[in-house]
Amino acid sequence: MKLFAAMLAVLTAGSAMAEEAIRLAVTTSFHNSGLSEVLLPEIREDLGLEVQLLVVGTGQALKLGRAGDVDAIFVHSRAAEEAFVAEGFAPHRREIMYNDFVVIGPSTDPAGIAAAETAAGALKKIAAAEVPFVSRGDDSGTHKKEQGLWGEAGLETGALGGWYKAVGAGMGAALNTAAGMDAYILSDRASWLNFANKGDLALLFAGDPLLFNQYAFLPVNPEKHSHVRNDLAMKLEDWLTSGRAQALIDGYEIDGETLFVFNAVSE
């Protein structure tokens, strides 16, 4: 469990009072959105459950699940999640909420992406202008989405020039880098809205159906790792798909703008 100890990033306040604890790997975009600060105290109050968050990219969250270092994961890369289930590391995948990805860039928009009709078209304009673009480069859900969009644009990131900067960092750190460089970047909408250091950056492109961003909860399969707390994972899943969670998720706003839309289906 050394990896768990090294990567434990956030604990709910007042852990000494919690009756039980669960280890949950979550994406940096979810954590950077601020929603975890809304949900975790309510989970603790309703369930007497301390949720210990490991804040990582989706790729690393899946690795933690495969290793049995967490009890569940909460991520946003459907193909990778479905592979995780198919390999037997989770008994199922449960959709909880969604938002969308957006393309951020300098307010002057030197590549003219605000006039693009598609996300792939926006990336083609950035490549043609050879203006700085920051990639998370960390195998996260956001990075996987970005890679897919470059593919839609008919471009390979390995063949792009020095204007393409892979930073190997979480969403907040990558946005900070983009702000410092006046660069374009793909972000989830929630992280962008909750990002304080916007500098001269602005939201320039959104609305392509390809930018849909679904978050899902996957309990780690106890048949793979008998020590995981599947009972607590299912307790948490029931709460995350409840009307209580729906009210909190749909009601979470920044400057009057909703960050996530609840879409879990009760079973």
TITI-692808 format. One record per residue: x, z, y of N, C-alpha, C, O in turn; residue in three letters. Coordinates in pm, whole numbers, padded with zeros to 5 digits, always signed. Atoms other than C-alpha are relative to their C-alpha. Layout:
<dobas>
XZYXZYXZYXZYALA
...
</dobas>
This chain:
<dobas>
+00081+00000-00121+00000+00000+00000+00086+00000+00128+00035+00031+00236MET
-00084+00003-00119+00299-00037+00236-00050-00102+00101-00045-00078+00221LYS
+00051+00103-00090+00150-00356+00376-00117+00052+00080-00128+00026+00199LEU
+00115-00058-00070-00171-00173+00459+00046+00095+00110-00003+00090+00223PHE
-00047-00098-00097+00017+00106+00634+00065-00068+00119+00050-00022+00233ALA
-00070+00069-00108+00222-00140+00837-00095-00076+00091-00066-00092+00209ALA
+00086+00089-00075-00072-00351+00949-00124+00068+00054-00203+00006+00125MET
+00118-00070-00050-00334-00086+01022+00004+00004+00151+00094+00066+00209LEU
-00007+00019-00144-00418-00165+01381-00094+00089+00078-00059+00135+00186ALA
+00101-00072-00078-00731+00021+01484-00076+00094-00091-00115+00056-00201VAL
+00082-00095+00072-00910+00332+01366-00114+00045+00089-00099+00056+00210LEU
+00110-00056-00076-01248+00459+01471+00040+00138+00051+00107+00213-00019THR
-00034-00131-00057-01216+00760+01700-00062+00111-00082-00170+00096-00138ALA
+00053-00118+00067-01261+01102+01545-00004-00012-00149-00100+00032-00211GLY
+00003+00027+00143-01163+01004+01192-00011+00126-00084-00059+00120-00198SER
+00003-00123+00079-01134+01367+01083-00142+00040-00037-00163+00114-00133ALA
+00138-00040+00025-01514+01397+01096-00072-00093-00097-00181-00062-00144MET
+00068+00098+00085-01591+01091+00883-00007+00050-00143+00086+00113-00193ALA
+00015-00040+00139-01725+01152+00535+00072-00096-00092+00132-00053-00191GLU
-00060+00102+00085-01597+00824+00389+00067-00104+00089+00037-00114+00208GLU
-00072+00102-00078-01366+00540+00495+00010-00128-00082+00021-00125-00205ALA
-00015+00131+00063-01346+00168+00421+00104-00079+00076+00113-00070+00198ILE
-00102+00085-00061-01061-00073+00485-00057-00141+00014-00096-00203-00085ARG
+00060+00130-00028-01182-00395+00650+00098-00087+00077+00139-00051+00188LEU
-00085+00095-00070-00960-00690+00739-00088-00090+00086-00182-00152+00035ALA
+00079+00080-00093-01097-00869+01047+00091-00092+00081+00211-00067+00093VAL
-00077+00094-00080-00987-01160+01261+00033+00057+00137-00038+00143+00189THR
-00035-00043-00136-00811-01110+01592-00106-00045+00099-00128+00022+00200THR
+00103+00047-00093-01085-01315+01757-00119+00095+00003-00176+00121+00109SER
+00108-00098+00004-01351-01070+01640+00039+00126+00076-00039+00178+00156PHE
-00045-00122-00068-01148-00774+01760+00015-00022+00151-00025+00063+00230HIS
-00020+00028-00142-01054-00939+02092-00131-00018+00075-00134-00005+00197ASN
+00130+00020-00065-01421-01007+02161-00055+00131+00056-00139+00130+00146SER
+00053-00129-00042-01483-00635+02205-00119+00048-00081-00166+00160-00063GLY
+00120-00038+00076-01771-00635+01957+00029+00116-00096-00059+00197-00122LEU
-00032-00109+00093-01589-00403+01717-00018+00136+00068-00056+00233+00003SER
+00014-00126-00072-01593-00135+01987-00147+00041+00015-00178+00157+00038GLU
+00143-00027-00005-01972-00165+01995-00051+00042-00138-00127+00138-00151VAL
+00056-00021+00134-02037-00176+01621+00053+00124-00071-00023+00197-00134LEU
-00060-00105+00082-01793+00077+01476-00057+00140+00027-00083+00213-00069LEU
+00060-00133-00022-01929+00389+01651-00141+00011-00056-00182+00118-00103PRO
+00137-00003+00052-02283+00293+01548+00000+00006-00153-00085+00072-00212GLU
-00013-00007+00146-02176+00237+01187+00033+00143-00042-00021+00195-00139ILE
-00039-00138+00030-02015+00577+01190-00120+00095+00013-00141+00183-00070ARG
+00116-00088-00024-02326+00740+01333-00108-00020-00105-00167+00077-00153GLU
+00109+00029+00093-02570+00565+01100+00036+00029-00145-00048+00076-00222ASP
-00038-00007+00140-02371+00572+00777+00098+00112-00033+00123+00139-00150LEU
-00105-00097+00027-02113+00848+00820+00123-00068-00058+00195-00009-00138GLY
-00105+00083+00057-01861+00572+00747+00103-00037+00105+00069-00095+00209LEU
-00111+00040-00088-01522+00527+00915+00049-00137-00044+00090-00154-00159GLU
-00049+00134+00031-01427+00159+00929+00142-00013+00055+00163-00012+00176VAL
-00140+00018-00038-01049+00115+00932+00027-00150+00007+00021-00219-00095GLN
-00020+00143-00019-00972-00228+01077+00146-00039-00013+00235+00025+00043LEU
-00129+00067+00000-00672-00441+00990-00023-00131+00074-00091-00220+00023LEU
+00027+00114-00087-00667-00697+01270+00106-00106-00022+00221-00090+00019VAL
-00093+00106+00041-00507-01017+01142-00071-00135+00012-00190-00140+00046VAL
+00064+00130+00008-00572-01391+01119-00075-00013-00132-00053+00065-00224GLY
+00078+00021+00121-00812-01525+00857+00089-00019-00122+00062+00038-00228THR
-00090+00024+00113-00528-01646+00634+00059+00130-00052+00064+00152-00173GLY
-00058-00127+00042-00365-01303+00631-00107+00093-00056-00081+00167-00150GLN
+00110-00081+00052-00703-01133+00580-00030-00037-00145-00052+00051-00229ALA
+00025+00045+00137-00757-01342+00268+00113+00045-00093+00087+00080-00209LEU
-00113-00049+00081-00409-01250+00142-00015+00149-00030+00013+00193-00141LYS
+00023-00144+00020-00490-00881+00191-00109+00023-00104-00099+00113-00188LEU
+00106-00011+00099-00810-00930-00006+00048-00036-00139+00014+00032-00236GLY
-00053+00039+00131-00630-01111-00288+00090+00108-00059+00094+00127-00181ARG
-00090-00106+00046-00378-00826-00306-00071+00132-00025-00012+00226-00080ALA
+00073-00125+00016-00650-00561-00308+00039+00106+00100+00019+00225+00075GLY
-00043-00095-00103-00513-00401+00008-00112+00039+00095-00094+00127+00179ASP
+00117-00035-00081-00858-00393+00171-00123-00002-00092-00119-00057-00202VAL
+00124-00004+00078-01211-00332+00049-00091-00118+00029-00175-00155-00054ASP
+00083+00115-00039-01368-00625+00234+00071-00073+00112+00164-00021+00174ALA
-00055+00078-00111-01288-00899+00485-00115-00057+00082-00225-00080+00031ILE
+00099+00056-00092-01474-01035+00787+00071-00109+00080+00147-00080+00172PHE
-00082+00111-00047-01347-01382+00877-00087-00120+00038-00210-00113+00033VAL
+00076+00116-00048-01444-01728+01002+00068-00133-00032+00110-00207+00056HIS
-00051+00130+00045-01315-02018+00795-00068-00031-00133-00021+00009-00239SER
+00088+00012+00116-01582-02134+00553+00070-00057-00124+00051-00004-00234ARG
-00065+00061+00117-01368-02356+00328+00092+00100-00068+00094+00110-00191ALA
-00091-00100+00057-01109-02081+00282-00078+00114-00065-00036+00167-00168ALA
+00084-00107+00057-01383-01823+00220-00060-00044-00133-00062+00034-00228GLU
+00061+00048+00123-01553-02038-00042+00103-00010-00111+00071+00014-00228GLU
-00107+00002+00099-01219-02085-00217+00028+00141-00051+00053+00160-00170ALA
-00021-00142+00034-01174-01705-00213-00104+00046-00102-00072+00117-00198PHE
+00108-00035+00093-01511-01664-00386+00019-00074-00133+00003-00016-00240VAL
-00018+00082+00121-01442-01949-00632+00112+00053-00088+00107+00040-00210ALA
-00113-00056+00075-01116-01782-00733-00032+00138-00058+00049+00196-00130GLU
+00043-00126+00056-01310-01466-00815+00042+00123+00078+00025+00235+00029GLY
-00045-00116-00077-01168-01245-00540-00113+00066+00079-00097+00178+00128PHE
+00120-00060-00059-01513-01186-00390-00121-00045-00082-00126-00160-00125ALA
+00118+00040+00077-01847-01182-00573-00093-00092+00078-00173-00166+00019PRO
+00086+00085-00083-02017-01356-00279+00054-00001+00143+00145+00073+00179HIS
-00032+00014-00143-01991-01460+00086-00131+00017+00075-00229-00050+00044ARG
+00125-00028-00073-02249-01327+00334+00017-00034+00148+00097+00030+00217ARG
-00006+00037-00141-02299-01495+00671-00065+00109+00084-00170+00163+00048GLU
+00048-00109-00085-02348-01246+00954-00039-00050+00140-00146-00016+00189ILE
+00024+00040-00140-02325-01416+01296+00084-00123+00031+00172-00161-00046MET
-00079+00116-00040-02190-01716+01480+00015-00004+00152-00061+00059+00226TYR
-00010+00044-00139-02066-01840+01814+00061-00140-00004+00031-00216-00096ASN
-00061+00133+00004-01862-02149+01901+00142+00006+00054+00182+00101+00122ASP
-00132+00019-00057-01513-02266+01978-00012-00079+00129-00104-00159+00145PHE
-00003+00072-00129-01430-02395+02326+00144-00040+00030+00239+00022-00019VAL
-00134+00042-00042-01137-02580+02477+00022+00047+00143-00053+00012+00235VAL
-00037-00058-00129-00974-02396+02764+00119-00077+00055+00200-00130-00022ILE
-00116+00067-00059-00728-02547+03009+00009+00026+00149-00074+00098+00205GLY
-00016-00017-00145-00602-02560+03368-00124-00049+00073-00182-00152+00037PRO
+00123+00037-00071-00890-02574+03614+00010-00139+00062-00091-00203+00087SER
-00019+00136-00053-00738-02894+03754-00021-00107-00106-00037-00225-00073THR
+00027+00089+00115-00785-03051+03406+00081-00129+00007+00024-00238+00017ASP
-00083+00120-00013-00487-03290+03420-00024-00105-00109+00004-00223-00088PRO
+00028+00096+00106-00589-03450+03088-00141-00058+00008-00174-00151-00064ALA
+00136+00051-00019-00949-03503+03203-00090+00023-00120-00174-00062-00150GLY
+00079-00021+00121-01103-03346+02893-00146+00035+00029-00231+00023-00059ILE
+00139-00032-00033-01417-03236+03076-00090-00122-00013-00212-00108-00027ALA
+00077+00124+00011-01526-03600+03058-00008-00049-00144-00072-00151-00170ALA
+00000+00044+00140-01470-03623+02680-00139+00018-00061-00214+00106-00021ALA
+00129-00007+00067-01771-03683+02455+00006+00084-00126-00097+00136-00170GLU
-00016-00077+00123-01631-03508+02147+00125+00088+00011+00210+00065+00097THR
-00119-00086+00003-01378-03235+02067+00123-00081-00037+00230-00062+00020ALA
-00114+00085+00038-01157-03493+01895+00043-00086+00118+00162-00108+00139ALA
-00032+00079-00118-01180-03706+02207+00075+00081+00104+00164+00029+00171GLY
-00071-00088-00094-01070-03409+02419+00145+00017-00042+00235+00013+00042ALA
-00137-00015+00046-00764-03359+02201+00080-00130+00016+00199-00126+00047LEU
-00067+00128-00023-00681-03730+02218+00046-00014+00145+00155-00064+00171LYS
-00035+00006-00142-00683-03705+02598+00120+00091+00030+00208+00055+00107LYS
-00112-00091-00020-00448-03404+02586+00129-00062-00054+00234-00055+00010ILE
-00118+00064+00060-00211-03592+02353+00048-00118+00084+00168-00137+00102ALA
-00038+00116-00081-00219-03904+02571+00068+00043+00129+00161-00023+00176ALA
-00059-00049-00125-00138-03702+02882+00128+00080-00024+00205+00103+00069ALA
-00119-00079+00037+00131-03500+02696+00016+00122+00091+00124+00151+00142GLU
-00002-00124-00079+00037-03185+02885+00003+00118-00098-00039+00103-00212VAL
-00018-00111+00092+00107-02840+02737-00129+00041-00071-00236+00051-00010PRO
+00110-00051+00083-00119-02725+02453+00057+00113-00085+00159+00095-00152PHE
-00044-00115+00079-00083-02381+02291-00085+00009-00126-00208+00013-00120VAL
+00066-00021+00129-00167-02348+01922+00032+00139-00049+00144+00187-00032SER
-00028-00132+00057-00204-02012+01755+00106-00010-00110+00193+00076-00119ARG
-00104+00022+00100-00001-02147+01464+00015+00113-00099+00126+00138-00147GLY
-00010-00121+00082-00086-01842+01250-00089-00001-00123-00113+00103-00183ASP
+00086+00012+00118-00311-01973+00970-00129+00081+00015-00189+00120-00085ASP
+00126-00069-00027-00608-01800+01134-00116-00098-00011-00096-00219-00028SER
+00116+00088+00000-00962-01934+01132+00002-00096+00118-00034-00214+00105GLY
-00010+00085-00119-00909-02064+01485+00106-00107-00020+00085-00223+00017THR
-00108+00098+00025-00582-02231+01383-00047-00106-00101-00019-00224-00083HIS
+00050+00096+00098-00750-02390+01079-00097-00099+00066-00093-00219+00038LYS
+00094+00087-00071-01028-02524+01303+00075-00099+00088+00044-00218+00090LYS
-00079+00088-00087-00775-02661+01550+00068-00111-00079+00069-00227-00037GLU
-00066+00100+00083-00582-02835+01273-00099-00107-00046-00068-00226-00047GLN
+00102+00095+00040-00904-02993+01150-00040-00094+00113-00067-00212+00089GLY
+00037+00084-00115-00984-03120+01500+00107-00103+00031+00076-00217+00066LEU
-00107+00099-00018-00644-03282+01536-00012-00110-00105+00011-00228-00077TRP
+00022+00099+00105-00715-03452+01203-00114-00094+00035-00105-00215+00013GLY
+00112+00083-00046-01050-03573+01340+00045-00098+00108-00009-00208+00119GLU
-00052+00086-00106-00855-03715+01632+00101-00102-00052+00150-00185+00024ALA
-00094+00094+00060-00629-03906+01390+00145+00032+00032+00231-00056+00031GLY
-00134-00041-00038-00323-03705+01489+00050+00111-00092-00028+00195-00137LEU
-00062-00104+00080-00080-03490+01289+00082+00089+00092+00164+00041+00170GLU
-00069-00092-00092+00049-03179+01464+00152-00005-00016+00225+00019+00080THR
-00145+00007+00021+00392-03222+01307+00064-00115+00073+00186-00116+00094GLY
-00053+00117-00069+00429-03552+01489-00020+00007+00152+00018-00085+00224ALA
+00023-00012-00144+00326-03423+01832+00131+00041+00070+00223+00091+00006LEU
-00124-00025-00075+00585-03379+02104+00019+00146+00038-00053+00234-00008GLY
-00035-00134-00043+00737-03076+02270-00107+00066+00084-00101+00187+00108GLY
+00111-00058-00078+00422-03029+02477-00093+00084-00088-00173+00162-00036TRP
+00082-00075+00094+00256-02886+02162+00077+00126-00042+00181+00116-00107TYR
-00070-00126+00021+00350-02517+02136-00074+00087-00100-00181+00140-00069LYS
+00056-00091+00100+00275-02322+01817+00065+00136+00018+00187+00149+00006ALA
-00058-00130-00037+00317-01953+01902-00005+00103-00111+00060+00207-00100VAL
+00006-00096+00109+00230-01778+01574-00052+00136+00043+00006+00239+00008GLY
+00051-00125-00058+00018-01516+01750-00151+00005-00008-00217-00096-00035ALA
+00143-00020-00002-00331-01373+01768-00065-00064+00122+00004-00120+00208GLY
+00074+00070-00105-00602-01499+02002+00035+00050+00140+00057-00030+00231MET
-00031-00054-00132-00530-01264+02291+00138-00040+00047+00156-00081+00162GLY
-00137+00035-00036-00155-01326+02285+00013-00150+00028+00085-00190+00120ALA
-00006+00144-00022-00207-01701+02256-00064-00038+00134-00013-00125+00205ALA
+00063+00025-00130-00444-01699+02554+00092+00043+00114+00099-00025+00217LEU
-00096-00044-00103-00186-01503+02754+00109-00104+00018+00151-00133+00130ASN
-00103+00104-00008+00073-01767+02669-00053-00123+00073+00015-00180+00158THR
+00060+00116-00066-00163-02046+02774-00017+00024+00149+00006-00065+00230ALA
+00016-00033-00142-00236-01867+03102+00133-00009+00072+00140-00056+00186ALA
-00132+00004-00063+00135-01834+03172+00056-00140+00014+00135-00168+00104GLY
-00053+00137+00000+00201-02201+03096-00094-00100+00067-00059-00217+00080MET
+00104+00094-00045-00116-02352+03249-00024-00105-00107-00022-00225-00081ASP
+00013+00089+00114-00177-02498+02906-00143-00003-00052-00223+00085-00022ALA
+00127+00009+00071-00477-02612+02705+00010+00084-00127+00119+00107-00179TYR
+00004-00080+00122-00587-02401+02407-00142-00001-00055-00239-00007+00020ILE
+00130-00019+00064-00869-02377+02155-00023+00149-00019+00064+00219-00071LEU
+00034-00141+00013-01042-02038+02166-00143+00013-00051-00224-00078-00033SER
+00141-00030+00022-01356-01883+02030-00056+00049+00134+00015+00109+00214ASP
+00062-00031-00129-01601-01829+02314+00006+00150+00033+00030+00188+00147ARG
+00003-00144-00025-01619-01450+02270+00134+00051+00050+00138+00129+00145ALA
-00133-00045-00045-01243-01397+02303+00027-00048+00142+00084+00025+00223SER
-00020+00053-00135-01237-01619+02610-00076+00081+00103-00021+00116+00208TRP
+00079-00074-00097-01519-01434+02782+00054+00141+00022+00042+00196+00131LEU
-00052-00137-00010-01354-01098+02710+00145+00005+00044+00204+00112+00054ASN
-00141+00009-00037-01009-01219+02817+00016+00027+00149-00045-00041+00232PHE
-00012-00042-00140-00899-01053+03141+00099-00084+00080+00080-00103+00200ALA
-00109+00068-00071-00587-01256+03228-00022-00151+00005+00062-00227-00043ASN
+00034+00142+00005-00755-01592+03284+00089-00087+00090+00105-00206+00063LYS
-00086+00079-00087-00522-01700+03565-00074-00119+00057-00182-00105+00113GLY
+00062+00123-00050-00599-02061+03658-00073-00075-00110-00110-00191-00093ASP
+00066+00067+00111-00759-02137+03323-00152-00002+00017-00209+00084+00084LEU
+00146+00013-00006-01120-02250+03284-00050-00059-00131+00024-00127-00203ALA
+00063+00062+00115-01359-02345+03007-00034-00144+00039-00113-00168+00131LEU
+00014+00141-00039-01347-02726+03013-00082-00084-00096-00142-00184-00057LEU
+00077+00081+00096-01508-02851+02694-00066+00090-00104-00004+00183-00155PHE
+00075-00072+00102-01776-02719+02458-00116-00088-00043-00142-00192+00018ALA
+00124+00066+00036-02086-02831+02273+00005-00095-00118-00101-00133-00168GLY
-00009+00086+00118-01955-03051+01992-00044+00083-00122+00002+00196-00139ASP
+00041-00075+00120-02128-02947+01664+00118+00042-00088+00108+00141-00161PRO
-00118-00036+00078-01781-02941+01504+00060+00133+00046+00141+00192-00026LEU
-00056-00123-00054-01703-02638+01722-00081+00125-00041-00053+00235+00005LEU
+00078-00113+00053-01961-02420+01542+00093+00098-00070+00185+00056-00141PHE
-00092-00102+00048-01798-02090+01443-00077+00113-00070-00126+00205-00006ASN
+00074-00097+00081-01957-01890+01160+00091+00112-00050+00200+00086-00100GLN
-00071-00117+00054-01841-01537+01070-00071+00048-00126-00194+00050-00132TYR
+00058-00044+00127-01891-01405+00716+00072+00124-00052+00190+00146-00025ALA
-00049-00123+00062-01844-01079+00528+00018-00025-00149-00072-00077-00215PHE
-00027+00018+00142-01681-01086+00183+00055+00130-00058+00166+00170-00023LEU
-00053-00118+00066-01647-00772-00030+00102-00042-00106+00083-00142-00175PRO
-00100+00031+00102-01337-00770-00251-00056+00038-00138-00118+00142-00155VAL
+00058-00016+00133-01428-00803-00617+00065+00116-00075+00185+00113-00100ASN
-00058-00113+00074-01382-00471-00803+00047-00039-00140+00123+00034-00202PRO
-00049+00045+00130-01331-00671-01123+00143-00049+00010+00214-00053-00091GLU
-00140+00039-00023-01005-00797-00970+00085+00122+00034+00200+00133-00009LYS
-00072-00119-00044-00906-00464-00814-00094+00120-00014-00180+00143+00070HIS
+00095-00107+00031-01076-00162-00965+00001+00114+00100-00093+00193+00105SER
-00010-00111-00095-00959+00072-00688-00078-00024+00128-00100+00070+00204HIS
+00068+00026-00127-01148-00100-00406-00135+00069+00003-00198+00089-00101VAL
+00126-00073-00017-01452+00080-00266-00114-00099+00018-00164-00119+00129ARG
+00108+00097-00006-01716-00176-00352-00131+00066+00042-00214+00003+00107ASN
+00122-00069-00040-01987+00086-00307-00010+00010+00152-00118-00007+00209ASP
+00001-00009-00147-01884+00133+00057-00011-00139+00063-00075-00155+00167LEU
+00010+00137-00052-01842-00242+00108-00145-00047-00001-00189-00110+00095ALA
+00139+00042+00007-02199-00301-00005-00087+00080+00097-00184+00028+00152MET
+00069-00083-00099-02319-00013+00212+00018-00060+00140-00077-00067+00218LYS
-00028+00062-00129-02150-00177+00510-00069-00135+00013-00122-00167+00119LEU
+00067+00130-00004-02286-00521+00420-00149+00015+00028-00206-00061+00106GLU
+00143-00024-00024-02640-00384+00408-00024+00032+00147-00123-00013+00205ASP
+00016-00035-00142-02591-00239+00757+00020-00123+00088-00055-00144+00184TRP
-00030+00118-00081-02439-00561+00895-00109-00105-00005-00117-00191+00083LEU
+00109+00097+00011-02741-00759+00778-00135+00060+00039-00239+00000+00016THR
+00124-00071-00035-02997-00510+00910-00047-00034+00142+00025-00095+00220SER
+00053+00017-00135-03218-00520+01216+00078+00079+00103+00087+00039+00219GLY
-00084-00082-00089-03001-00247+01366+00122-00080+00047+00153-00083+00166ARG
-00116+00083-00035-02695-00475+01353-00043-00120+00085+00026-00157+00180ALA
+00048+00115-00076-02899-00770+01480-00019+00035+00147+00020-00042+00235GLN
+00024-00039-00139-03002-00582+01793+00131+00020+00075+00143-00018+00192ALA
-00129-00024-00065-02644-00479+01868+00077-00129+00021+00136-00150+00127LEU
-00075+00126-00009-02492-00822+01798-00063-00092+00103+00005-00145+00191ILE
+00068+00089-00096-02754-01023+01987-00001+00058+00141-00009-00017+00239ASP
+00004-00064-00132-02749-00770+02270+00136+00014+00066+00145+00062+00179GLY
-00134-00015-00057-02373-00782+02324+00027-00114+00097+00030-00231+00057TYR
-00019+00100-00105-02308-00964+02653+00118+00037+00089+00155+00153+00102GLU
-00100-00018-00106-02032-01011+02908-00043-00088+00116-00061-00209+00100ILE
+00045+00073-00119-02137-01111+03259-00128-00078-00027-00145-00190+00020ASP
+00129+00062+00027-02484-01190+03128+00000-00108-00105-00103-00171-00129GLY
-00009+00105+00101-02361-01427+02859+00012+00063-00139+00097+00150-00161GLU
-00004-00050+00137-02429-01359+02490+00121-00055-00072+00152-00173-00061THR
-00123+00042+00066-02114-01369+02278-00021-00045-00144+00051-00133-00192LEU
+00026+00034+00140-02258-01389+01924-00150-00009-00024-00229+00052+00047PHE
+00139+00010+00044-02583-01484+01754-00008+00044-00146+00057-00015-00233VAL
+00021-00050+00136-02691-01289+01446-00077-00103-00082-00178-00155-00035PHE
+00075+00093+00085-02796-01514+01158+00002+00039-00148-00013-00046-00236ASN
+00001-00048+00138-02776-01296+00847-00142-00009-00056-00240+00010+00017ALA
+00129+00006+00069-03056-01338+00595-00009+00122-00091+00075+00140-00178VAL
+00017-00118+00083-03184-01016+00440-00033-00038-00143-00101-00137-00169SER
+00025+00028+00142-03192-01001+00061-00081+00113-00061-00112+00109-00180GLU
</dobas>
